[in-house]
Amino acid sequence: MIKTFDKYFIKLFFKKILLLSLIFFSLIFILTILEEITFFSDTNSKFYLPFLIAFFDAPTSLMEIFPFILLISAQLFFLEIIKKKENELIKVNGLDNLYFVKILSSCAFVFGILIITLYYPFSSKLKFLYFDIKNFHSKDGKYLKYYSSNGLWIKDEINEHIYIINGATKNNEYLENVFISKFNENFDLIENISSKKINVTSNKWVLENPIIFKNNKQIQSKENMTLDSHFNINKINNTFRNLNSLNMIELLELKKENELLGYSTEEIDMHILKIISYPVFFSIMVIISSIIMLNIKHNKPYIFHVLLGILLSVTIYYINNIFSILGLTDKIPIYLSIFFPIIFLSVVSLIGLIRINEK
């Protein structure tokens, strides 16, 4: 009899997860399409392309809200069994409220494992294709690439001139040891520029005491030189920090490359830890939802539970976001920025479970 209950409640919970996932995926897809149609409006691309890349982008956005999907799914689960009075049926068979918590948290943990092993590699590949297509159709034709042995490489097009920036290493808002080759539209070399330090805070780069190689002559400038670009420090960082487009193996390789180049690996570490912690985080979210549903009065209107779930989701999201910022700004260790919210929520869950067990 108990195994029959297990199968029924597990199936019911995963149905709720699937339903909510489809609803949120559809909403994300629609919102993304509107943005992509605007992006491709001035290009000669195929009409279906905005829809295609919106589909490529949506799985990654969905993954970001999976914790909250599970929280609300647990709420819907309890609303249905309470409505059908199936919660009273299990008590007749000698089971208590902790039975539901164990079932749902176990399902959430397994779901988290599936997300890490199956869903994330799939969504990261689609995200990679998304960025690849977007870069190809970018209005200014700019591309950015970097190799572990040669540092940072940037291709940029400004005022009918093509710039190849290579051999650079990034240090805060500066690019150091930079060599720039300037070409015309036919890729005929116009001049080369070398600078030990370039401020890339804005789109108007400031080259400190550059050396210009032109017409077989070398000119050492005693003054700073400005260079317009489509890139600035935020653009460069964002281009390299599309971590969702990398699977776990690629993330580890990127970390090694950044260590060789002297780049910070903190954001990569944080991203990896966040992914690894998903099974535990999912379980905690479901436990919190279960505790709330088992403690509030069941005569509350349906909208009350929906709003409560949204409020909890927003609160937990901002808690995680605050600690992520603290971690990235070195206010607290990276590991603490990921695991402290989980530990805090675990303590809250434990207190709630004690209350449930006393009932």
N, C-alpha and C positions, 0 to 999 in steps of 0.2 A: 504493500500500500504506500509506504514512504517513497519507494523508488518511483512509483506512479506520480506522486506529488512532485517529486524532484523534476521529472521530465516535463510535466505540465507547466510548472512555474518557470523553469529555465526557458522553455519555448516561448512562453508569454513575455518574459523580459526581453529576449532577443528580438521579438516582434516589435516591441516598443522602440528598441534601439534602431532597428531597421527603418521603421516608420519616420522617426524623428530625423534620422540621417538623410533620408530621401527628401524630406521637407526642407531641411537646412541646405542641402546640396542644391536644390532647385532655386532657393532664394539667392544663394551665393552665385549660381550660374547666371541668373537674370541680372543681378547687379553688375557682375563682371562683363556681361555682354554690352551693357550700356557704355561702360568705360572703353571697351575695346572698339566698339563702333566709332566712337569719337576719335580714337587713336588712328584707325585705318581710313577715316573719312577723306583724307587728302592723298591717299595712295592709290595705286592701280591694282591692288590686291583683289583676289577672288572674293565674291560676296560671302562665301561660307567661312572665310578665315577668322573673323571675329568670334564666331560660334565655336570654331575648333579650338582656338587657344583659350577661350573662356572655359571650355571643358577640360583643357589641360591644367588650368590654374585652380579650378574649384576644389579638387581633392586635397591640395595642400591647405587651403583655407579651412576646409572641413575638419582636417586633422587638428587644427588649432582649437576648435570648439568641441572636440570629442568629450573632454571631461565634463562639460556642461550638458552635453547631450545625454550622457549617462546619468547625471544628476536628475534631469527632468524625466528621463525614461523611468527611473525608479519611482518618481512621484506618480506617473501615469500607471505604473504597475500596481501600486498600492490603491490608487483610486478605483481601479477595475476590480481587484479582489475584494475590496471593502464593499463596493456596490453589489457584488454578487454574494457577499457574506462568506467568501471562501476562507477568510482569515479566521472565522469562527470554526470552520470545519477542521482545521489542523489542530485546534485546541482539543477537540473531541478525540483526536487520535494521539493525544499526549505530547504534542509539540508546542513550544512557546514562541514568543516573538523573535527570539534570537535565531530561530530556524530560517526566517526570511532574510535576516541580515547575512547569515552564512551563505545561503544560496546566491543572493545577489552579489555579494562581495567576491565570491569565487568566480562567478560569471564575468564580473568586471575585470578581474585579474587575468583570466584566460583571454578575454577580449583585448586587453592591453598587450599580451604576448603576440596575438595575431596581428595587431596593428604594427608592432615593431618588426616582426619577421616577414609579413606579407604586404601589408598596406603601405608602409612607409617607403620601401624600395620602389613600389609601383608609382606612388605619388611623386617621389623625387625625380624619377625618370620623366614623368609628364611635365614637371616643373622645369626641368632642363630643356625640354623641347619648347616649352612656352618662352623661355628667355632667348633661346636660339632664334626662334621665329621673330620675336619682337626686335631683337638686335638687327636682324637682316632687313627688316622693314623700317628701321629707324630713319627719320627724315634726314639727319645729317650724316648718315653712313658711318657712324663711329663704332669702333670695336675696341675691346680691351682684352688683352690676353697676358698671362704671365707664366713663366717657366721657373722651375726650382733653381736652375743653374744660372740664369741671367736676370733674375729679379723681375721687375714690373715692365710690361710692354703695353703701350697705348697707341692706337691709331686714331687720328682726329682730322677732320676736314673743316677748315676755316677760310672763308673768302677765296675760294677756288685754289687753296693751297692744301697740300696733304702733309701732315706732320706724323712722323714715327718717333715716339719717345721710348727709349729703351735703356736697359741697364740700371734702372732706378731702384732705390730702396726707400721705403716709406718710414718716416719718423715723425709721429704726431701730425702736424699740419704741413710738413715739409716733404719734398722728394729730394733725395740726396744722390750725388754722383750721377747726374743725368746727362744723356747724350741725345740730342734732338736732330733729326734729319728733316729738312724742309724740301718738298718736291712741288712741281707744278702738276696740272691735271694729267699730263702725259708721263708722269713719274720721272721727269728729268730733275736731277738734283740741283737745287738752288744754293743751299748753304747748309752747313752743319753748325750746331751750337752746343757747347759744353758748359755745364754749370755744376758746381759742387753742392749747391743748395737752391731750391726753388720753393717759394711759398705758394701753396695751392689752396689757400683758404677760400678764395673766390674763383670765379671763372676768368679772372684776369690774373694770370700767373706773374709772379715777380721773380725774375732770375737774378741772383746775386753775382755780380762781377763775372758775367759770362765770357767765354772765349768763342769767337766767331771764326769759322773756317769757310772762306769764300774766295773763288778765283785763285786758288793755290796760295792764298795769303792767310795768315793767322793774326787776328785782331783781339787784343786783350782789352776788354771794356772795364773802365774804372767805376762806371756807374751801373746801377741796376737796370734791367731791361724788362719790359712787360710783354706778355704774350697772351692773346685771347685763346680761350679753349672752351669746349663744351663740358669739360670735367672740372670738378673741384674736389676737395677732400671728402665731402659727403657722398658725392657721386662715385668716387673711387672706392670708398669703403663699402657702399651699398652694392656695387658691382661684385665685389669679392665676398660679400657677406650674404649672398643668396644661398645660404646653407641648406635650405629646404630642397634645393635642386641636386644635392649630393647624397648618395647613399652612405651607409655607415663606413664601408671600406674607403670610399672617396674622402669622407670626413677625416679619417685617420691619416690618410696620405696627405691631405691638405695641412693637417696639423704638423706633420713632419717637415713639409716644405716651408711652412711659416717659421718653424724653429730654425731651419737652415738659413733663412733670409733675415732672421732677427725680428720678424713680425710677432705681434701679440697673438697668442692662441686662446685667450680667455673666452672669447665669444664662441669659438669652436668647442671648447671644453663644456661651456654652458649648454650649448645645443645638444651635444652628445648625452650629457647627464639628464637633460630634460626628456629626451627620447627614452633613455633607459629607465627612467623613473615612472613612465606612463602606467605600467600595470599596477604599481602601488598607489599612484595618484588616482587612477580610475576607481580602485577599490575603496579608497577613503571617501571619494565623492559620493559613491553609492551608499556607503555606511551613514554619512551625514544626512543624505536624503531620507534614508530609512528611519533614522532616529527621529527626524522631524515629523515624518508622516505617522509614526507610531505614537507620537506624543501630543499631536494637536487634535482638536475636536473634529470629528468627521462630518459634522453638519455644516462645515464651512462651504461656501460656494466654490464651484470649479475654478473660477477666475482667480480666487484667492490663492490656490495652490500653484497656478501658473505664474502669477506675479511673485510669489514667494520664491519659486525656483529661479526666476530671472534675477531677482534681487540677490539671492545667494551667489549665483553665477557671476554677476557683475562685481560683487564684493570680493570673491575669491580671485577673480581675474586681476583686480587692481592690487591685491595683496601680492600676488605673484609678480606683477609688473614692477611694483616698487622694489621688491627684493632683487629682481633681475637688474634694475638700474643701479642699485647699490653695489651689486657684484661687478658690473661692467666698469663702474667708476672707482673700483678698488676700495670702496668704503667697508666692505665685508668680503671675506673669501668667497670664491666662486662656488665651492661646494656648499657653503652655508646659504648662499642666495637661492639655491635650488632646494635643499633639503630642510631648511628651517620652516618654510610654509607647510611642507608635508608633515614635519614633526609636530608643528602647532596644531594642524588639523587632526592629526592622529590623537593628540591629547584630548582635544574637544570630543572626538569620536568615542574615546575610551570612557570619558565621563558620561556621555549619553548612553553608551551600552550598559553601564552599571545601573543607570536608572531604568532602562528597559528590563533588565534582568530582575530587578526588584519588583516589577509589576506582576 
